[in-house]
Amino acid sequence: MKHDFVADGPVRMCVICRRRFPKAALTRHVLTPQGNLSIDPEKARPGRGWYLCSDPVCALKFAKYRPGARRAAAVMRKTRIALAVAAQPLAEKDSRDTDGDSLDKGGKHA
């Protein structure tokens, strides 16, 4: 992959356009305890960071960006399915509790 810079140190990727830049050229954002994204000016706060380039188009898209939204939606979907399955009424009689099991013919089993 061709880059417009010479990497003199760490390289990070813009979360929106997926282009690679020197870490110093990007803005790092982290989640606050309230779940909001905030700028990490020192680029040293603990936790997962999202890097954003200086392109105005990326800034507009990043304003709508919600980290983890796809994963949260998948977890919610799986939870709804599990709850729906758990809420289904059980059959009055389980099919294994029938008289005259198909394997039980009165003879010896191998």
N, CA, C and O atoms as a GROMACS GRO file, in nm:
protein
  440
    1MET      N    1   0.084  -0.118   0.000
    1MET     CA    2   0.000   0.000   0.000
    1MET      C    3   0.089   0.124   0.000
    1MET      O    4   0.186   0.130   0.075
    2LYS      N    5   0.057   0.222  -0.083
    2LYS     CA    6   0.138   0.342  -0.095
    2LYS      C    7   0.086   0.450   0.000
    2LYS      O    8  -0.034   0.474   0.008
    3HIS      N    9   0.177   0.516   0.072
    3HIS     CA   10   0.143   0.623   0.164
    3HIS      C   11   0.208   0.753   0.119
    3HIS      O   12   0.310   0.751   0.049
    4ASP      N   13   0.149   0.865   0.158
    4ASP     CA   14   0.204   0.995   0.123
    4ASP      C   15   0.301   1.047   0.229
    4ASP      O   16   0.334   1.166   0.228
    5PHE      N   17   0.348   0.963   0.319
    5PHE     CA   18   0.435   1.006   0.427
    5PHE      C   19   0.538   0.898   0.455
    5PHE      O   20   0.524   0.783   0.414
    6VAL      N   21   0.641   0.938   0.524
    6VAL     CA   22   0.741   0.844   0.571
    6VAL      C   23   0.714   0.822   0.719
    6VAL      O   24   0.710   0.919   0.795
    7ALA      N   25   0.696   0.699   0.759
    7ALA     CA   26   0.660   0.668   0.897
    7ALA      C   27   0.781   0.683   0.988
    7ALA      O   28   0.872   0.599   0.987
    8ASP      N   29   0.782   0.790   1.066
    8ASP     CA   30   0.885   0.812   1.168
    8ASP      C   31   0.820   0.795   1.303
    8ASP      O   32   0.809   0.892   1.379
    9GLY      N   33   0.778   0.678   1.335
    9GLY     CA   34   0.710   0.654   1.460
    9GLY      C   35   0.581   0.577   1.437
    9GLY      O   36   0.562   0.517   1.331
   10PRO      N   37   0.492   0.578   1.537
   10PRO     CA   38   0.368   0.500   1.528
   10PRO      C   39   0.276   0.550   1.416
   10PRO      O   40   0.268   0.670   1.388
   11VAL      N   41   0.209   0.456   1.354
   11VAL     CA   42   0.113   0.486   1.248
   11VAL      C   43  -0.024   0.437   1.296
   11VAL      O   44  -0.036   0.327   1.349
   12ARG      N   45  -0.125   0.519   1.276
   12ARG     CA   46  -0.262   0.482   1.314
   12ARG      C   47  -0.354   0.503   1.194
   12ARG      O   48  -0.317   0.568   1.097
   13MET      N   49  -0.475   0.446   1.203
   13MET     CA   50  -0.570   0.452   1.093
   13MET      C   51  -0.691   0.534   1.134
   13MET      O   52  -0.742   0.521   1.245
   14CYS      N   53  -0.738   0.620   1.044
   14CYS     CA   54  -0.860   0.696   1.067
   14CYS      C   55  -0.977   0.599   1.069
   14CYS      O   56  -0.991   0.516   0.979
   15VAL      N   57  -1.061   0.609   1.172
   15VAL     CA   58  -1.172   0.516   1.188
   15VAL      C   59  -1.278   0.534   1.080
   15VAL      O   60  -1.358   0.443   1.057
   16ILE      N   61  -1.281   0.647   1.014
   16ILE     CA   62  -1.382   0.673   0.912
   16ILE      C   63  -1.333   0.637   0.772
   16ILE      O   64  -1.394   0.554   0.704
   17CYS      N   65  -1.222   0.698   0.726
   17CYS     CA   66  -1.176   0.675   0.589
   17CYS      C   67  -1.079   0.558   0.576
   17CYS      O   68  -1.049   0.514   0.465
   18ARG      N   69  -1.031   0.506   0.689
   18ARG     CA   70  -0.942   0.390   0.695
   18ARG      C   71  -0.805   0.415   0.632
   18ARG      O   72  -0.732   0.320   0.603
   19ARG      N   73  -0.769   0.542   0.611
   19ARG     CA   74  -0.634   0.575   0.563
   19ARG      C   75  -0.540   0.579   0.682
   19ARG      O   76  -0.581   0.608   0.794
   20ARG      N   77  -0.412   0.549   0.656
   20ARG     CA   78  -0.311   0.547   0.762
   20ARG      C   79  -0.233   0.678   0.764
   20ARG      O   80  -0.199   0.734   0.660
   21PHE      N   81  -0.207   0.724   0.887
   21PHE     CA   82  -0.134   0.849   0.909
   21PHE      C   83  -0.040   0.831   1.027
   21PHE      O   84  -0.056   0.739   1.107
   22PRO      N   85   0.060   0.920   1.038
   22PRO     CA   86   0.140   0.919   1.161
   22PRO      C   87   0.048   0.951   1.279
   22PRO      O   88  -0.043   1.033   1.266
   23LYS      N   89   0.072   0.888   1.390
   23LYS     CA   90  -0.013   0.906   1.509
   23LYS      C   91  -0.027   1.054   1.546
   23LYS      O   92  -0.135   1.098   1.585
   24ALA      N   93   0.081   1.130   1.534
   24ALA     CA   94   0.080   1.272   1.571
   24ALA      C   95  -0.014   1.354   1.484
   24ALA      O   96  -0.058   1.461   1.526
   25ALA      N   97  -0.045   1.308   1.363
   25ALA     CA   98  -0.131   1.383   1.272
   25ALA      C   99  -0.279   1.358   1.296
   25ALA      O  100  -0.363   1.425   1.235
   26LEU      N  101  -0.313   1.265   1.381
   26LEU     CA  102  -0.454   1.229   1.405
   26LEU      C  103  -0.501   1.279   1.541
   26LEU      O  104  -0.421   1.303   1.631
   27THR      N  105  -0.632   1.293   1.553
   27THR     CA  106  -0.695   1.328   1.680
   27THR      C  107  -0.747   1.199   1.742
   27THR      O  108  -0.815   1.121   1.676
   28ARG      N  109  -0.714   1.176   1.869
   28ARG     CA  110  -0.760   1.054   1.937
   28ARG      C  111  -0.882   1.086   2.022
   28ARG      O  112  -0.885   1.187   2.093
   29HIS      N  113  -0.982   1.000   2.014
   29HIS     CA  114  -1.104   1.013   2.093
   29HIS      C  115  -1.121   0.889   2.180
   29HIS      O  116  -1.088   0.778   2.137
   30VAL      N  117  -1.170   0.907   2.301
   30VAL     CA  118  -1.197   0.796   2.392
   30VAL      C  119  -1.337   0.811   2.450
   30VAL      O  120  -1.397   0.919   2.445
   31LEU      N  121  -1.389   0.703   2.504
   31LEU     CA  122  -1.520   0.707   2.568
   31LEU      C  123  -1.508   0.758   2.710
   31LEU      O  124  -1.418   0.719   2.784
   32THR      N  125  -1.600   0.847   2.748
   32THR     CA  126  -1.607   0.893   2.886
   32THR      C  127  -1.685   0.790   2.966
   32THR      O  128  -1.749   0.703   2.907
   33PRO      N  129  -1.683   0.796   3.098
   33PRO     CA  130  -1.763   0.702   3.178
   33PRO      C  131  -1.913   0.711   3.147
   33PRO      O  132  -1.987   0.615   3.172
   34GLN      N  133  -1.958   0.824   3.093
   34GLN     CA  134  -2.098   0.841   3.057
   34GLN      C  135  -2.130   0.782   2.920
   34GLN      O  136  -2.246   0.778   2.879
   35GLY      N  137  -2.028   0.735   2.848
   35GLY     CA  138  -2.049   0.673   2.718
   35GLY      C  139  -2.038   0.769   2.601
   35GLY      O  140  -2.074   0.733   2.489
   36ASN      N  141  -1.989   0.890   2.623
   36ASN     CA  142  -1.972   0.988   2.516
   36ASN      C  143  -1.827   0.987   2.468
   36ASN      O  144  -1.736   0.955   2.545
   37LEU      N  145  -1.807   1.024   2.343
   37LEU     CA  146  -1.671   1.035   2.289
   37LEU      C  147  -1.615   1.172   2.324
   37LEU      O  148  -1.683   1.274   2.308
   38SER      N  149  -1.491   1.176   2.371
   38SER     CA  150  -1.424   1.303   2.398
   38SER      C  151  -1.282   1.297   2.343
   38SER      O  152  -1.223   1.190   2.331
   39ILE      N  153  -1.229   1.414   2.312
   39ILE     CA  154  -1.094   1.423   2.257
   39ILE      C  155  -0.992   1.394   2.367
   39ILE      O  156  -1.005   1.440   2.480
   40ASP      N  157  -0.891   1.317   2.330
   40ASP     CA  158  -0.779   1.286   2.419
   40ASP      C  159  -0.658   1.363   2.367
   40ASP      O  160  -0.582   1.310   2.286
   41PRO      N  161  -0.638   1.489   2.413
   41PRO     CA  162  -0.531   1.571   2.356
   41PRO      C  163  -0.391   1.514   2.376
   41PRO      O  164  -0.304   1.532   2.290
   42GLU      N  165  -0.366   1.446   2.488
   42GLU     CA  166  -0.233   1.389   2.512
   42GLU      C  167  -0.215   1.253   2.442
   42GLU      O  168  -0.104   1.200   2.439
   43LYS      N  169  -0.323   1.199   2.388
   43LYS     CA  170  -0.323   1.067   2.323
   43LYS      C  171  -0.268   0.960   2.416
   43LYS      O  172  -0.194   0.871   2.374
   44ALA      N  173  -0.307   0.969   2.545
   44ALA     CA  174  -0.252   0.877   2.644
   44ALA      C  175  -0.354   0.824   2.743
   44ALA      O  176  -0.319   0.747   2.832
   45ARG      N  177  -0.480   0.863   2.731
   45ARG     CA  178  -0.581   0.814   2.826
   45ARG      C  179  -0.594   0.663   2.813
   45ARG      O  180  -0.574   0.607   2.705
   46PRO      N  181  -0.628   0.596   2.923
   46PRO     CA  182  -0.646   0.451   2.915
   46PRO      C  183  -0.773   0.415   2.839
   46PRO      O  184  -0.868   0.493   2.831
   47GLY      N  185  -0.773   0.297   2.784
   47GLY     CA  186  -0.892   0.247   2.715
   47GLY      C  187  -0.878   0.255   2.564
   47GLY      O  188  -0.778   0.304   2.511
   48ARG      N  189  -0.980   0.206   2.498
   48ARG     CA  190  -0.983   0.201   2.352
   48ARG      C  191  -0.991   0.341   2.297
   48ARG      O  192  -1.071   0.422   2.343
   49GLY      N  193  -0.908   0.372   2.197
   49GLY     CA  194  -0.910   0.503   2.134
   49GLY      C  195  -0.949   0.492   1.988
   49GLY      O  196  -0.919   0.393   1.922
   50TRP      N  197  -1.016   0.595   1.938
   50TRP     CA  198  -1.053   0.603   1.798
   50TRP      C  199  -0.984   0.724   1.740
   50TRP      O  200  -0.992   0.834   1.794
   51TYR      N  201  -0.913   0.703   1.629
   51TYR     CA  202  -0.835   0.809   1.567
   51TYR      C  203  -0.911   0.865   1.448
   51TYR      O  204  -0.974   0.793   1.371
   52LEU      N  205  -0.902   0.999   1.434
   52LEU     CA  206  -0.973   1.070   1.329
   52LEU      C  207  -0.876   1.161   1.256
   52LEU      O  208  -0.800   1.234   1.320
   53CYS      N  209  -0.877   1.157   1.122
   53CYS     CA  210  -0.790   1.244   1.044
   53CYS      C  211  -0.851   1.384   1.036
   53CYS      O  212  -0.959   1.408   1.089
   54SER      N  213  -0.782   1.475   0.970
   54SER     CA  214  -0.827   1.614   0.964
   54SER      C  215  -0.922   1.643   0.848
   54SER      O  216  -0.961   1.758   0.829
   55ASP      N  217  -0.958   1.544   0.771
   55ASP     CA  218  -1.050   1.562   0.658
   55ASP      C  219  -1.188   1.603   0.709
   55ASP      O  220  -1.244   1.534   0.793
   56PRO      N  221  -1.244   1.715   0.659
   56PRO     CA  222  -1.376   1.760   0.706
   56PRO      C  223  -1.488   1.659   0.681
   56PRO      O  224  -1.583   1.652   0.758
   57VAL      N  225  -1.477   1.581   0.574
   57VAL     CA  226  -1.577   1.478   0.546
   57VAL      C  227  -1.576   1.372   0.657
   57VAL      O  228  -1.682   1.328   0.701
   58CYS      N  229  -1.458   1.333   0.700
   58CYS     CA  230  -1.446   1.236   0.809
   58CYS      C  231  -1.503   1.294   0.938
   58CYS      O  232  -1.568   1.223   1.015
   59ALA      N  233  -1.478   1.423   0.962
   59ALA     CA  234  -1.530   1.487   1.084
   59ALA      C  235  -1.683   1.485   1.085
   59ALA      O  236  -1.744   1.461   1.189
   60LEU      N  237  -1.746   1.510   0.970
   60LEU     CA  238  -1.893   1.507   0.962
   60LEU      C  239  -1.947   1.367   0.990
   60LEU      O  240  -2.045   1.350   1.062
   61LYS      N  241  -1.882   1.267   0.932
   61LYS     CA  242  -1.926   1.129   0.953
   61LYS      C  243  -1.899   1.084   1.097
   61LYS      O  244  -1.978   1.009   1.154
   62PHE      N  245  -1.788   1.130   1.154
   62PHE     CA  246  -1.754   1.091   1.291
   62PHE      C  247  -1.853   1.148   1.392
   62PHE      O  248  -1.872   1.090   1.499
   63ALA      N  249  -1.916   1.260   1.359
   63ALA     CA  250  -2.015   1.320   1.449
   63ALA      C  251  -2.131   1.224   1.474
   63ALA      O  252  -2.195   1.229   1.579
   64LYS      N  253  -2.158   1.136   1.376
   64LYS     CA  254  -2.266   1.038   1.389
   64LYS      C  255  -2.215   0.902   1.437
   64LYS      O  256  -2.294   0.810   1.462
   65TYR      N  257  -2.083   0.888   1.450
   65TYR     CA  258  -2.021   0.760   1.482
   65TYR      C  259  -2.052   0.718   1.625
   65TYR      O  260  -2.039   0.797   1.718
   66ARG      N  261  -2.093   0.594   1.642
   66ARG     CA  262  -2.121   0.537   1.774
   66ARG      C  263  -2.042   0.409   1.788
   66ARG      O  264  -2.082   0.306   1.734
   67PRO      N  265  -1.929   0.414   1.860
   67PRO     CA  266  -1.847   0.293   1.873
   67PRO      C  267  -1.923   0.180   1.940
   67PRO      O  268  -1.991   0.200   2.041
   68GLY      N  269  -1.911   0.063   1.882
   68GLY     CA  270  -1.975  -0.054   1.941
   68GLY      C  271  -2.122  -0.066   1.908
   68GLY      O  272  -2.187  -0.157   1.959
   69ALA      N  273  -2.177   0.021   1.826
   69ALA     CA  274  -2.321   0.017   1.797
   69ALA      C  275  -2.361  -0.112   1.725
   69ALA      O  276  -2.466  -0.169   1.753
   70ARG      N  277  -2.278  -0.158   1.632
   70ARG     CA  278  -2.311  -0.282   1.559
   70ARG      C  279  -2.310  -0.402   1.653
   70ARG      O  280  -2.399  -0.487   1.648
   71ARG      N  281  -2.209  -0.407   1.740
   71ARG     CA  282  -2.200  -0.518   1.834
   71ARG      C  283  -2.316  -0.514   1.934
   71ARG      O  284  -2.374  -0.617   1.965
   72ALA      N  285  -2.350  -0.395   1.982
   72ALA     CA  286  -2.461  -0.381   2.076
   72ALA      C  287  -2.592  -0.424   2.012
   72ALA      O  288  -2.675  -0.487   2.077
   73ALA      N  289  -2.610  -0.389   1.884
   73ALA     CA  290  -2.732  -0.429   1.814
   73ALA      C  291  -2.738  -0.581   1.800
   73ALA      O  292  -2.846  -0.640   1.815
   74ALA      N  293  -2.626  -0.645   1.772
   74ALA     CA  294  -2.624  -0.791   1.759
   74ALA      C  295  -2.653  -0.858   1.892
   74ALA      O  296  -2.725  -0.957   1.896
   75VAL      N  297  -2.599  -0.805   1.999
   75VAL     CA  298  -2.625  -0.862   2.132
   75VAL      C  299  -2.773  -0.847   2.168
   75VAL      O  300  -2.834  -0.940   2.220
   76MET      N  301  -2.830  -0.731   2.138
   76MET     CA  302  -2.972  -0.709   2.167
   76MET      C  303  -3.059  -0.805   2.086
   76MET      O  304  -3.157  -0.858   2.136
   77ARG      N  305  -3.021  -0.826   1.959
   77ARG     CA  306  -3.097  -0.917   1.873
   77ARG      C  307  -3.093  -1.059   1.929
   77ARG      O  308  -3.196  -1.127   1.935
   78LYS      N  309  -2.975  -1.104   1.970
   78LYS     CA  310  -2.961  -1.239   2.027
   78LYS      C  311  -3.037  -1.251   2.158
   78LYS      O  312  -3.096  -1.356   2.187
   79THR      N  313  -3.038  -1.145   2.237
   79THR     CA  314  -3.110  -1.146   2.365
   79THR      C  315  -3.260  -1.157   2.340
   79THR      O  316  -3.329  -1.233   2.408
   80ARG      N  317  -3.310  -1.082   2.242
   80ARG     CA  318  -3.454  -1.089   2.210
   80ARG      C  319  -3.492  -1.229   2.164
   80ARG      O  320  -3.597  -1.280   2.201
   81ILE      N  321  -3.407  -1.291   2.082
   81ILE     CA  322  -3.435  -1.426   2.033
   81ILE      C  323  -3.436  -1.524   2.151
   81ILE      O  324  -3.526  -1.608   2.161
   82ALA      N  325  -3.338  -1.514   2.239
   82ALA     CA  326  -3.330  -1.604   2.354
   82ALA      C  327  -3.452  -1.586   2.444
   82ALA      O  328  -3.506  -1.685   2.495
   83LEU      N  329  -3.495  -1.463   2.465
   83LEU     CA  330  -3.613  -1.439   2.548
   83LEU      C  331  -3.739  -1.494   2.483
   83LEU      O  332  -3.826  -1.548   2.551
   84ALA      N  333  -3.749  -1.482   2.351
   84ALA     CA  334  -3.866  -1.534   2.280
   84ALA      C  335  -3.872  -1.686   2.290
   84ALA      O  336  -3.979  -1.743   2.310
   85VAL      N  337  -3.757  -1.751   2.276
   85VAL     CA  338  -3.752  -1.897   2.286
   85VAL      C  339  -3.787  -1.940   2.429
   85VAL      O  340  -3.861  -2.036   2.448
   86ALA      N  341  -3.734  -1.870   2.527
   86ALA     CA  342  -3.761  -1.904   2.667
   86ALA      C  343  -3.907  -1.883   2.704
   86ALA      O  344  -3.959  -1.950   2.793
   87ALA      N  345  -3.973  -1.790   2.637
   87ALA     CA  346  -4.112  -1.760   2.669
   87ALA      C  347  -4.211  -1.856   2.603
   87ALA      O  348  -4.329  -1.856   2.639
   88GLN      N  349  -4.166  -1.936   2.509
   88GLN     CA  350  -4.256  -2.030   2.443
   88GLN      C  351  -4.303  -2.134   2.543
   88GLN      O  352  -4.223  -2.187   2.621
   89PRO      N  353  -4.434  -2.165   2.542
   89PRO     CA  354  -4.483  -2.266   2.637
   89PRO      C  355  -4.429  -2.404   2.604
   89PRO      O  356  -4.414  -2.440   2.487
   90LEU      N  357  -4.399  -2.480   2.706
   90LEU     CA  358  -4.352  -2.616   2.687
   90LEU      C  359  -4.468  -2.704   2.644
   90LEU      O  360  -4.583  -2.677   2.681
   91ALA      N  361  -4.441  -2.807   2.567
   91ALA     CA  362  -4.545  -2.900   2.524
   91ALA      C  363  -4.602  -2.972   2.646
   91ALA      O  364  -4.531  -2.996   2.743
   92GLU      N  365  -4.730  -3.006   2.639
   92GLU     CA  366  -4.794  -3.076   2.751
   92GLU      C  367  -4.719  -3.204   2.785
   92GLU      O  368  -4.696  -3.235   2.902
   93LYS      N  369  -4.681  -3.276   2.683
   93LYS     CA  370  -4.615  -3.403   2.705
   93LYS      C  371  -4.495  -3.412   2.612
   93LYS      O  372  -4.509  -3.391   2.492
   94ASP      N  373  -4.380  -3.442   2.665
   94ASP     CA  374  -4.261  -3.455   2.584
   94ASP      C  375  -4.272  -3.580   2.499
   94ASP      O  376  -4.324  -3.682   2.545
   95SER      N  377  -4.224  -3.576   2.377
   95SER     CA  378  -4.237  -3.690   2.286
   95SER      C  379  -4.162  -3.812   2.338
   95SER      O  380  -4.194  -3.924   2.299
   96ARG      N  381  -4.063  -3.796   2.424
   96ARG     CA  382  -3.989  -3.911   2.477
   96ARG      C  383  -4.067  -3.982   2.588
   96ARG      O  384  -4.030  -4.093   2.625
   97ASP      N  385  -4.172  -3.922   2.639
   97ASP     CA  386  -4.248  -3.982   2.747
   97ASP      C  387  -4.365  -4.066   2.697
   97ASP      O  388  -4.455  -4.096   2.775
   98THR      N  389  -4.367  -4.104   2.572
   98THR     CA  390  -4.478  -4.182   2.517
   98THR      C  391  -4.465  -4.327   2.558
   98THR      O  392  -4.355  -4.378   2.581
   99ASP      N  393  -4.578  -4.393   2.566
   99ASP     CA  394  -4.579  -4.536   2.596
   99ASP      C  395  -4.532  -4.611   2.473
   99ASP      O  396  -4.562  -4.573   2.360
  100GLY      N  397  -4.458  -4.720   2.496
  100GLY     CA  398  -4.413  -4.804   2.385
  100GLY      C  399  -4.304  -4.738   2.303
  100GLY      O  400  -4.320  -4.716   2.183
  101ASP      N  401  -4.194  -4.708   2.366
  101ASP     CA  402  -4.081  -4.647   2.298
  101ASP      C  403  -4.044  -4.732   2.178
  101ASP      O  404  -4.053  -4.855   2.186
  102SER      N  405  -4.002  -4.672   2.068
  102SER     CA  406  -3.973  -4.744   1.946
  102SER      C  407  -3.857  -4.843   1.964
  102SER      O  408  -3.850  -4.942   1.891
  103LEU      N  409  -3.767  -4.820   2.058
  103LEU     CA  410  -3.658  -4.914   2.081
  103LEU      C  411  -3.700  -5.027   2.175
  103LEU      O  412  -3.636  -5.132   2.179
  104ASP      N  413  -3.804  -5.004   2.248
  104ASP     CA  414  -3.847  -5.103   2.346
  104ASP      C  415  -3.950  -5.197   2.282
  104ASP      O  416  -4.069  -5.167   2.280
  105LYS      N  417  -3.904  -5.310   2.230
  105LYS     CA  418  -3.991  -5.409   2.165
  105LYS      C  419  -4.009  -5.531   2.252
  105LYS      O  420  -4.066  -5.632   2.210
  106GLY      N  421  -3.961  -5.520   2.373
  106GLY     CA  422  -3.977  -5.633   2.464
  106GLY      C  423  -3.864  -5.733   2.453
  106GLY      O  424  -3.859  -5.827   2.533
  107GLY      N  425  -3.772  -5.717   2.360
  107GLY     CA  426  -3.661  -5.809   2.344
  107GLY      C  427  -3.534  -5.755   2.407
  107GLY      O  428  -3.534  -5.650   2.471
  108LYS      N  429  -3.427  -5.829   2.390
  108LYS     CA  430  -3.300  -5.784   2.446
  108LYS      C  431  -3.234  -5.682   2.352
  108LYS      O  432  -3.242  -5.693   2.230
  109HIS      N  433  -3.169  -5.585   2.413
  109HIS     CA  434  -3.100  -5.483   2.334
  109HIS      C  435  -2.953  -5.518   2.327
  109HIS      O  436  -2.896  -5.571   2.422
  110ALA      N  437  -2.891  -5.489   2.214
  110ALA     CA  438  -2.748  -5.517   2.196
  110ALA      C  439  -2.662  -5.415   2.262
  110ALA      O  440  -2.539  -5.424   2.256
   0.00000   0.00000   0.00000
